[in-house]
Every structure is written in structure tokens, then in C-alpha cells.
């Protein structure tokens, strides 16, 4: 097994399932931070990756899918977390 990472000139398309639009748009921002020399563009079908990327295609594809999934979970649980914090952090009534 070779663990050597090399800088590759990537031109990769990662297809995404329907309903990933908001998560994918947020994921593109995070991926730009994780891979500053890459370019990430989201369209209706998936994310296009181009540029000089340190690593390999499988790792990059995994990172793209993981980041989209992570953002999807964040968005889907946001209202639940907000309701929880609102309940827990609600000021006590002063009548007691």
C-alpha cells in the first residue's frame, strides 16, 4: 500500500442525489477551505472539481461526499437543535 500523496491536476465530477442543493452549496464553501488550490462548482447534478489537488481521486471523492452529507445533517437538524436550545436556555419566570 502506497501512502504517498502527490499533487494532481484534477478534473472530477461527483454526482449527487436529488435534494442535496442547499447542502451542496454550503459544502462547496467548506471544500474550498479544505482544498484551497482547487475549484469547486455546484450545479443541478453534482459538484465539479478542478485544479491542483494534493491527494488522490478516491480521497477527494470521499471528502466531497462526506462534506455534503455533513452539511445535509446540519441543515436537517437545525430546527431541532434551535428548539432544544430555546427550551433549555429559556429564562425562568420570576413569579416563583
Backbone bond lengths (Angstrom), bond angles and torsions (degrees), N, CA, C in turn:
res aa  C-N    CA-C-N  psi(-1)  N-CA   C-N-CA  omega(-1)  CA-C   N-CA-C  phi
1 X - - - 1.453 - - 1.524 108.98 -
2 X 1.310 116.89 131.41 1.446 122.16 -177.38 1.526 109.44 -104.11
3 X 1.322 117.92 117.97 1.460 122.62 -179.27 1.519 112.43 -97.88
4 X 1.314 118.35 12.98 1.452 122.19 -178.49 1.523 109.98 -77.62
5 X 1.337 115.89 127.23 1.461 120.86 176.54 1.517 108.58 -97.61
6 X 1.318 115.32 138.72 1.455 120.36 177.46 1.521 109.21 -127.63
7 X 1.303 115.86 156.96 1.457 121.44 178.16 1.525 108.11 -84.36
8 X 1.323 116.17 118.61 1.454 121.19 -177.28 1.523 110.69 -113.55
9 X 1.304 115.83 146.97 1.448 121.23 173.32 1.525 106.66 -83.97
10 X 1.331 116.90 101.39 1.463 122.26 -172.74 1.521 111.93 -89.51
11 X 1.292 114.39 145.01 1.457 123.85 167.34 1.526 104.05 -146.55
12 X 1.320 115.30 89.38 1.461 122.12 -169.62 1.516 109.99 -126.96
13 X 1.328 116.32 141.15 1.454 121.57 173.14 1.522 107.66 -118.70
14 X 1.343 116.21 127.28 1.462 121.37 178.42 1.522 107.16 -112.87
15 X 1.349 117.59 106.84 1.466 119.77 179.19 1.527 110.71 -69.19
16 X 1.340 115.38 146.18 1.457 120.80 179.98 1.522 109.66 -123.98
17 X 1.332 116.35 149.09 1.466 119.10 177.31 1.521 110.47 -69.19
18 X 1.320 116.40 156.66 1.460 120.66 177.38 1.517 111.13 -58.06
19 X 1.320 116.07 153.58 1.453 120.62 179.50 1.509 114.20 83.48
20 X 1.322 117.56 11.60 1.465 121.50 -178.88 1.525 112.23 -103.25
21 X 1.333 117.73 9.03 1.465 121.10 -171.97 1.525 113.91 -55.20
22 X 1.322 117.94 -56.28 1.469 120.67 -176.48 1.523 110.77 -64.49
23 X 1.315 116.49 -41.66 1.469 120.55 179.95 1.523 110.43 -65.91
24 X 1.324 117.35 -41.31 1.464 120.89 -179.19 1.522 111.12 -66.17
25 X 1.324 117.22 -39.39 1.462 120.34 178.72 1.526 110.24 -62.39
26 X 1.321 117.57 -40.80 1.467 121.44 177.58 1.525 110.44 -70.31
27 X 1.328 116.93 -37.67 1.462 121.49 -178.52 1.527 111.38 -63.58
28 X 1.328 117.11 -35.67 1.466 121.01 179.66 1.528 110.23 -58.70
29 X 1.323 117.24 -38.92 1.466 120.27 178.22 1.522 111.01 -64.21
30 X 1.322 116.79 -46.01 1.468 121.12 -179.70 1.534 110.82 -65.69
31 X 1.313 117.24 -41.34 1.462 120.47 -179.71 1.529 111.13 -63.62
32 X 1.325 116.78 -35.52 1.467 120.29 176.49 1.520 111.90 -62.07
33 X 1.321 115.84 -32.23 1.469 120.62 177.30 1.530 109.93 -74.65
34 X 1.328 116.95 -41.80 1.459 120.71 -177.99 1.530 112.53 -71.51
35 X 1.326 116.28 -32.68 1.462 122.56 -179.16 1.534 108.45 -127.61
36 X 1.342 117.99 75.88 1.467 120.21 -173.88 1.531 115.12 -63.53
37 X 1.308 118.38 -21.21 1.469 119.28 179.58 1.525 112.11 -90.21
38 X 1.327 116.81 -0.44 1.456 120.89 179.13 1.512 111.73 -100.34
39 X 1.302 115.19 163.43 1.458 122.10 175.68 1.523 107.53 -119.84
40 X 1.330 116.96 128.22 1.456 122.62 -177.26 1.518 108.51 -121.97
41 X 1.337 116.00 122.03 1.461 121.57 -178.50 1.515 108.29 -127.84
42 X 1.339 115.81 127.76 1.458 122.16 179.38 1.521 109.81 -98.77
43 X 1.340 116.00 135.97 1.460 120.77 170.56 1.529 108.03 -132.14
44 X 1.301 117.93 -170.59 1.472 121.78 -174.78 1.522 114.02 -62.76
45 X 1.312 117.73 -19.80 1.460 120.56 -174.21 1.515 114.49 -107.90
46 X 1.329 117.98 -19.59 1.458 119.02 -178.13 1.516 111.95 167.98
47 X 1.330 114.53 -159.37 1.462 121.26 -178.07 1.528 109.37 -117.19
48 X 1.330 114.96 128.41 1.462 122.25 176.58 1.526 108.07 -96.11
49 X 1.325 115.82 131.24 1.462 121.79 -179.71 1.519 108.57 -119.59
50 X 1.320 116.19 127.25 1.464 121.00 175.02 1.521 108.71 -137.53
51 X 1.312 115.74 160.66 1.456 121.27 176.01 1.508 112.94 116.76
52 X 1.314 114.81 179.81 1.461 122.25 178.34 1.529 108.92 -82.80
53 X 1.328 116.64 112.93 1.464 122.10 -176.31 1.522 108.93 -119.91
54 X 1.320 115.74 130.80 1.461 121.41 175.34 1.518 108.24 -79.94
55 X 1.309 118.17 118.27 1.458 121.45 179.10 1.505 111.72 135.71
56 X 1.330 114.22 -154.00 1.462 119.30 -179.08 1.530 109.44 -130.51
57 X 1.317 115.88 165.93 1.457 122.37 -175.10 1.528 111.70 -61.30
58 X 1.318 118.31 -43.17 1.465 121.42 -177.98 1.533 111.27 -63.07
59 X 1.329 116.84 -42.51 1.463 120.61 179.67 1.523 110.58 -66.48
60 X 1.319 116.74 -42.28 1.457 120.49 179.09 1.526 110.84 -63.16
61 X 1.325 117.30 -45.77 1.467 121.38 178.46 1.530 110.22 -59.93
62 X 1.327 116.77 -43.30 1.468 121.89 177.93 1.523 110.83 -61.50
63 X 1.329 116.91 -44.54 1.462 120.82 -179.63 1.526 111.77 -64.29
64 X 1.321 117.56 -39.33 1.468 121.23 178.49 1.523 109.53 -63.11
65 X 1.325 117.47 -50.45 1.468 120.79 -178.76 1.525 111.60 -64.32
66 X 1.321 117.39 -40.95 1.462 121.08 179.09 1.528 110.86 -63.10
67 X 1.318 116.77 -41.91 1.461 120.87 -178.65 1.530 110.89 -67.04
68 X 1.323 117.54 -41.11 1.471 120.30 177.09 1.531 109.80 -64.06
69 X 1.325 117.20 -44.15 1.469 121.47 179.91 1.525 110.15 -61.88
70 X 1.312 117.22 -42.61 1.464 122.33 179.91 1.530 110.61 -61.54
71 X 1.331 116.65 -44.87 1.459 120.42 178.71 1.528 111.47 -67.05
72 X 1.322 116.92 -35.63 1.470 121.11 178.15 1.525 110.20 -63.18
73 X 1.320 117.26 -44.53 1.469 121.43 177.53 1.526 109.97 -62.59
74 X 1.321 117.20 -43.56 1.468 121.18 178.69 1.528 110.45 -56.54
75 X 1.326 116.92 -49.17 1.458 120.71 -177.59 1.526 111.95 -66.79
76 X 1.329 116.94 -39.68 1.467 120.50 -178.10 1.527 112.78 -70.45
77 X 1.310 118.30 -24.22 1.465 120.69 -177.70 1.528 112.85 -105.30
78 X 1.314 117.74 1.67 1.458 121.26 -176.60 1.531 112.28 -60.59
79 X 1.317 117.63 -46.51 1.472 119.61 -178.56 1.523 110.98 -66.38
80 X 1.316 117.47 -37.39 1.461 121.32 178.17 1.533 110.51 -64.86
81 X 1.318 117.05 -44.54 1.465 120.39 178.93 1.523 111.11 -66.35
82 X 1.314 117.38 -39.42 1.466 120.74 178.69 1.522 110.65 -63.05
83 X 1.328 117.32 -44.20 1.468 120.87 178.48 1.524 110.68 -63.12
84 X 1.306 117.14 -40.16 1.469 120.92 178.54 1.523 110.57 -61.69
85 X 1.329 116.88 -50.13 1.463 120.20 -178.81 1.523 111.44 -63.88
86 X 1.326 116.66 -38.22 1.458 120.01 178.41 1.530 110.78 -62.29
87 X 1.309 116.85 -40.62 1.469 121.72 179.03 1.520 111.34 -69.14
88 X 1.303 116.72 -46.83 1.466 121.24 -175.96 1.528 111.50 -71.05
89 X 1.306 117.57 -38.37 1.451 120.92 -175.13 1.521 114.11 -95.77
90 X 1.339 116.81 6.28 1.470 120.90 179.60 1.535 108.56 -62.28
91 X 1.317 117.06 133.16 1.470 119.18 178.28 1.524 110.65 -63.49
92 X 1.301 116.59 142.66 1.461 121.83 178.09 1.519 108.84 -69.91
93 X 1.329 116.07 146.08 1.468 119.08 176.71 1.519 109.12 -71.53
94 X 1.321 118.00 144.72 1.458 121.89 -173.43 1.534 112.29 -89.29
95 X 1.321 118.96 8.16 1.456 121.64 -178.07 1.507 114.38 -82.65
96 X 1.306 120.87 -1.81 1.467 121.41 -176.64 1.469 112.91 -107.98
